[in-house]
Amino acid sequence: MKLLITTLLLISNFTLFAQSNQFAGDYTRSLSEEGKHIIEYKLTLNPNGTFEFHSYQKMQGGTPSEINKYGKGKWSAKENLISFSVNKKEDLDEKYTLDFSNSTARFVTKNPRDKSDKVVKTKLQFLESGIFWLKGFEVFKI
């Protein structure tokens, strides 16, 4: 009986680990107008449950002309929803100023049962966030 319970717990832990690896990776988005503006976003979900975010903006004629914003913290997955959390004492400082607390994103990918030729880019779509410009925002997995 102990062997059966141990085996079931081990299998469930492997399943949970495999699911989080499905989400882990780099996600990016670039919004640029050639020769005028560059806006780039990069979100990295690490397999160990941590994340880093970088936003870079270069605006022609803007003051300042270049802006870098950073965020970091922890992420967790439940089904296809990714929840972000930030320890304000450890994760926020002079460089990392974006607070992802209470942010949630949906992991979107093509359903494996869908046999059509429809192309669905794997992405994260932010559903909620305390960062006003992040709500509804999408970043695509590379």
C-alpha positions as a printed Julia matrix, in Angstrom:
142×3 Matrix{Float64}:
  0.0    0.0     0.0
  2.84   2.41    0.85
  4.48   1.6    -2.46
  1.26   2.37   -4.34
  0.81   5.74   -2.61
  4.46   6.65   -3.14
  4.2    5.75   -6.83
  1.05   7.83   -7.3
  2.64  10.85   -5.59
  5.75  10.52   -7.71
  3.73  10.33  -10.93
  1.64  13.38   -9.96
  4.81  15.38   -9.21
  6.27  14.5   -12.61
  3.02  15.56  -14.27
  3.05  18.92  -12.49
  6.7   19.5   -13.4
  6.07  18.61  -17.06
  3.17  21.08  -17.24
  5.24  23.96  -15.88
  7.96  23.22  -18.45
  5.33  23.63  -21.16
  4.94  27.27  -20.12
  8.61  28.02  -19.43
 10.55  29.92  -22.09
 10.98  33.32  -23.69
  8.05  35.43  -24.86
  8.52  38.61  -26.9
  6.64  41.34  -28.67
  8.0   44.1   -30.86
  6.01  47.16  -31.94
  8.13  49.3   -34.2
  7.75  51.91  -36.89
 10.79  51.77  -39.14
 13.16  54.63  -38.46
 10.94  56.27  -35.84
  9.96  54.24  -32.81
 11.05  50.97  -31.22
  9.04  49.27  -28.49
 10.17  45.8   -27.4
  8.98  43.54  -24.61
 10.6   40.34  -23.34
  9.22  38.02  -20.68
 11.22  34.99  -19.54
  9.48  32.27  -17.53
 12.18  30.11  -15.95
 11.49  26.42  -15.18
 12.27  27.07  -11.49
  9.16  29.29  -11.16
 10.84  32.7   -11.45
 10.35  35.29  -14.19
 12.01  38.41  -15.58
 10.41  41.11  -17.72
 12.1   43.85  -19.76
 10.4   46.69  -21.6
 12.48  48.85  -23.95
 11.21  51.98  -25.69
 13.11  54.3   -28.01
 11.01  57.2   -29.24
 12.2   59.66  -31.86
 11.97  63.12  -30.33
 10.89  61.71  -26.95
 12.16  62.88  -23.59
 13.92  60.76  -22.53
 14.6   59.12  -25.88
 15.14  55.65  -24.37
 13.23  54.02  -21.51
 14.0   50.65  -19.89
 11.63  49.09  -17.35
 12.2   45.81  -15.55
 10.2   43.42  -13.41
 10.88  40.09  -11.73
  9.27  37.68   -9.31
  7.66  34.25   -9.23
  5.08  32.58  -11.44
  2.87  29.55  -11.03
  0.55  27.68  -13.38
 -2.89  26.23  -12.8
 -4.39  24.65  -15.91
 -3.74  27.28  -18.62
 -3.54  30.31  -16.3
 -0.24  31.8   -15.18
 -0.26  33.81  -11.94
  2.53  36.24  -11.13
  3.63  37.29   -7.66
  6.25  39.69   -6.37
  7.98  39.83   -3.01
  8.24  43.6    -2.66
 11.23  43.42   -0.3
 13.29  41.07   -2.48
 12.1   41.64   -6.05
 11.58  45.4    -6.25
 14.54  47.81   -6.2
 15.95  50.71   -8.22
 16.21  48.58  -11.39
 13.19  46.28  -11.0
 10.29  48.69  -10.56
  7.38  46.92  -12.28
  5.1   45.21   -9.72
  3.48  42.16  -11.33
  1.5   41.33   -8.16
 -2.05  40.23   -8.95
 -1.21  39.75  -12.65
 -2.72  36.79  -14.47
 -2.14  35.61  -18.03
 -3.73  32.88  -20.14
 -1.47  30.44  -22.0
 -2.85  30.09  -25.55
 -1.72  27.4   -27.96
 -3.23  25.3   -30.71
 -5.32  22.47  -29.32
 -3.57  19.15  -30.07
 -6.91  17.73  -31.24
 -7.24  20.48  -33.86
 -6.04  18.84  -37.08
 -6.79  21.85  -39.32
 -4.14  23.95  -41.06
 -5.01  26.93  -38.86
 -1.88  28.53  -37.41
 -2.1   29.54  -33.75
  0.97  31.24  -32.29
  1.75  30.16  -28.76
  1.31  33.21  -26.53
  0.52  34.62  -23.13
 -2.43  37.0   -22.99
 -2.64  39.11  -19.84
 -6.12  39.1   -18.34
 -5.48  41.13  -15.18
 -2.68  43.3   -13.92
 -1.98  46.23  -11.62
  0.18  47.59  -14.47
 -2.48  49.41  -16.51
 -0.9   48.91  -19.94
 -0.4   45.18  -19.4
 -4.1   44.23  -19.25
 -5.06  42.63  -22.58
 -1.42  42.61  -23.71
 -0.03  39.59  -25.62
  3.53  38.27  -25.84
  4.46  35.43  -28.18
  6.66  32.44  -27.38
  9.89  32.16  -29.36
